[in-house]
Amino acid sequence: MSVLEAGIDYETLTAEDLVAQILRDSAGKNVCLTSSFQTEDMVVLHLLRKHLRDVPVIFLETGYHFKELIAYRDRMVAEWGLNLVNAMPLTTLEEHEAKYGLLHIVQPTQCCQIRKVEPLMRSLEPFDWWFTGLRREQSPTRAGLKKVEDHKLPTGRHLKKVSVLADWVWDDVTGYAENHGIPELELYARGYTSIGCEPCTAIPEAGADARSGRWGGKKLECGIHTFSEKS
């Protein structure tokens, strides 16, 4: 019996129980995780792999990532035997810059649309359940996040988006990672708190929210969590 049939709200479940329950509820459906290989995503991946060792891990290969992040991704793929899916833009970085120049500087939203949003929406098409590492604490744009939401892709396809860590704070995330021996991406030790493409990521000021170092403070979202519509 699913939690919905039992009259239990997904919001009431712990992260561990929510993952287990959703994987029971989604039996026979296609499940994936989108991962930027930040600590939140590694925690969700650790929780998922207890039940689904070969869960597809979708990574947005924009061409602009920190070399340290790519090295960490490759290390974890090798050590954990991950089923990595690199979501690639339709143009190479060289083709992109030949056409647009340094678009991430002059029109960062358009750059994100081309190199993040479109590849992700295309990569999500085969899936019915989409796990993320989103948390309400991360920024004001995520404060109203639900643990399970119905979303519609640009093609009209519907899927369920799951943010099992929605109600966790940063200490919960780092505590879980330390307790379960999840290696830490070295960029955190340098002061980064939210890590995206290197040209658009800075170390935030003390006391600012985790995502304030992204895009020079001009925006808080790349669009991958806003271009899909809640349905």
Disulfide bonds with the S-S distance in Angstrom:
none
